[in-house]
Amino acid sequence: MDLLQKTKELCKFYDIKPARSKGQNFLINEEVYDKVVESANLNKNDVVLEVGPGLGFLTAKLAQNVKKVIAVELDDKLASALQTGLDSRGVKNVEVKNENILDINSKFKIQNYKIVANLPYNITSVFLRKVFESEQKLSLMVLMLQKEVAERIVAKLGKMSMLAVSVQFYSEGEIIQYVPKEDFWPQPEVDSAIIKLKIKNEKLKVNEKDFFRLVKFGFSSKRKMLKNNLSGGYHISQTEAEEKIKKAGFNPKIRAQELSVIDWIKLLGEF
């Protein structure tokens, strides 16, 4: 039985009607599941936090390779179906939590773990921010994201964004593989990508609050030059903003999307 047929039968059996509004598009390509597992560099001592486990196809593969899987599923029916399926197969090292993953910092106390997630596209930015702000020790994330979002995260100079700077501040990212929309059921409107984020061992030595305040001001208006945005954000004259930018070693006509994380840190030294 192929994964599409199996997925449809399980949904029918458990009376699960995939909701587009919740980002419930089930992956039906076995090879992509295997690629996700391979990308996570798993070993028998790993604890994996799986977000959006759905019907448990990936969950079962993860469980075979690690010490423990904590599978977080918001949907009541899916969580129940997942638990039933794992019990029927005698899988003992998976803990199913019927919770909202956005409560990660208050409800999930884990150390030395990895995240594997098929994230609903509408919570990607919020989820990443909460994970990076957490005090819990995380080493790696392998995420299935909307193709456009994945490309924004790994953007280079000239195409940087607030999201790119925020993620690259904490991690090093690479797109592992693109996944066409045809590999999901129901079929979404966009293609996806597997992205791997290696968390930096040492945080950059900078005041994070001040850093992200500067970056937020810098990206406040995409069409404007950086000096205009910083002038408005810090309530200083454009001339003063321009002088600070020049003093940091940058062209006064530069735009926010042309700066790397290190560049923003240099600029912060003048603010």
Residue pairs with C-beta under 8 A, 6 or more apart in sequence:
1 9
2 28
3 27
3 28
3 29
3 30
3 57
4 28
4 185
7 26
7 28
7 55
7 185
8 185
10 16
10 55
10 81
10 85
11 17
11 18
11 55
14 77
14 78
14 80
14 81
15 77
16 75
16 77
16 78
16 81
18 24
18 25
18 26
18 185
18 186
20 186
20 188
22 74
22 75
22 120
23 52
23 119
23 120
23 121
23 122
24 54
24 75
24 78
25 184
25 185
25 186
25 187
25 188
26 54
26 55
26 184
26 185
27 33
27 54
27 57
27 58
27 118
27 144
27 179
27 183
27 184
28 183
28 184
28 185
29 179
29 183
32 177
32 179
32 183
32 194
33 57
33 58
33 61
34 61
35 176
35 177
35 194
36 58
36 116
36 142
36 144
36 194
37 58
37 61
37 62
37 65
39 142
39 176
39 194
39 196
40 46
40 48
40 62
40 114
40 116
40 140
40 142
41 140
42 48
42 62
42 65
42 66
42 114
43 65
43 66
44 65
44 66
44 67
45 66
45 67
46 65
46 66
46 67
46 113
46 114
47 66
47 67
47 68
47 69
47 70
47 110
47 112
47 113
47 114
48 62
48 66
48 68
48 69
48 70
48 113
48 114
48 115
48 116
49 70
49 72
49 108
49 110
49 113
49 114
49 115
49 116
49 117
50 58
50 59
50 62
50 69
50 70
50 71
50 72
50 115
50 116
50 117
51 72
51 101
51 115
51 116
51 117
51 118
51 119
51 127
52 72
52 73
52 101
52 117
52 118
52 119
52 120
53 59
53 71
53 72
53 73
53 78
53 82
53 96
53 118
54 73
54 78
54 82
54 118
55 78
55 81
55 82
55 85
56 71
56 81
56 82
56 85
56 86
58 116
58 118
59 69
59 71
59 82
59 86
59 91
59 94
60 86
60 89
60 91
62 69
62 116
63 69
63 86
63 91
63 93
63 94
66 93
67 93
68 93
68 94
68 95
69 93
69 94
69 95
70 94
70 95
70 97
70 108
70 110
71 82
71 94
71 95
71 96
71 97
72 97
72 99
72 101
72 108
73 79
73 82
73 96
73 97
73 98
74 98
74 99
74 100
74 101
76 98
79 96
79 97
79 98
80 98
82 96
83 96
86 94
86 96
97 107
97 108
99 107
99 108
101 117
101 123
101 127
102 123
102 126
102 127
102 130
104 127
104 130
104 131
104 134
105 130
105 133
105 134
105 136
108 136
109 136
110 136
111 136
111 137
112 137
112 139
113 136
113 137
113 138
113 139
114 138
114 139
114 140
114 141
114 142
115 131
115 138
115 140
115 141
115 142
115 143
116 141
116 142
116 143
117 127
117 141
117 142
117 143
117 144
118 143
118 144
119 127
119 143
119 144
119 145
121 145
121 146
121 149
124 143
124 145
124 146
124 149
125 163
128 163
128 166
128 167
129 166
131 138
131 141
132 166
132 167
132 169
132 170
132 171
138 199
139 198
139 199
140 196
140 197
140 198
140 199
141 171
141 196
141 197
141 199
142 176
142 194
142 195
142 196
142 197
143 150
143 194
143 195
143 197
144 179
144 192
144 193
144 194
145 153
145 192
145 193
145 195
146 190
146 191
146 192
146 193
147 178
147 190
147 191
147 192
147 193
148 190
149 163
150 175
150 192
150 193
150 194
150 195
151 175
151 193
152 159
152 161
152 163
152 164
153 163
153 164
153 167
153 168
153 173
153 195
153 197
154 164
154 173
154 174
154 175
154 195
155 161
155 164
157 257
157 258
157 259
157 260
158 257
158 258
159 257
160 256
160 257
160 258
160 259
160 260
161 219
161 257
162 215
162 216
162 219
165 215
165 219
165 259
165 261
165 264
166 212
166 215
167 173
167 197
168 260
168 261
169 204
169 211
169 261
170 199
170 200
170 203
171 197
171 198
171 199
171 200
172 197
172 198
172 200
173 195
173 196
173 197
173 198
174 195
174 196
175 193
175 194
175 195
175 196
176 193
176 194
176 195
176 196
177 193
177 194
178 191
178 192
178 193
179 191
179 192
179 193
179 194
180 191
180 192
181 187
181 188
181 189
181 190
181 191
181 192
183 192
184 192
204 261
204 265
206 265
206 268
207 268
210 268
210 271
211 264
211 265
211 268
213 233
214 230
214 233
214 264
214 267
214 268
214 271
215 256
215 264
216 233
217 229
217 230
217 232
217 233
217 234
218 226
218 229
218 230
218 233
218 256
218 259
218 264
219 229
219 256
219 257
220 229
220 232
220 233
221 228
221 229
221 232
222 256
222 257
224 255
225 252
225 253
225 254
225 255
226 241
226 245
226 250
226 254
226 255
226 256
226 259
227 238
227 241
227 242
227 245
227 252
227 253
228 238
228 241
229 256
230 236
230 241
230 244
230 245
230 271
231 237
231 238
231 240
231 241
234 241
234 271
242 252
244 267
244 270
244 271
245 251
245 252
245 254
245 267
245 270
246 252
247 270
248 266
248 267
248 269
248 270
249 266
250 259
250 263
250 266
250 267
259 267
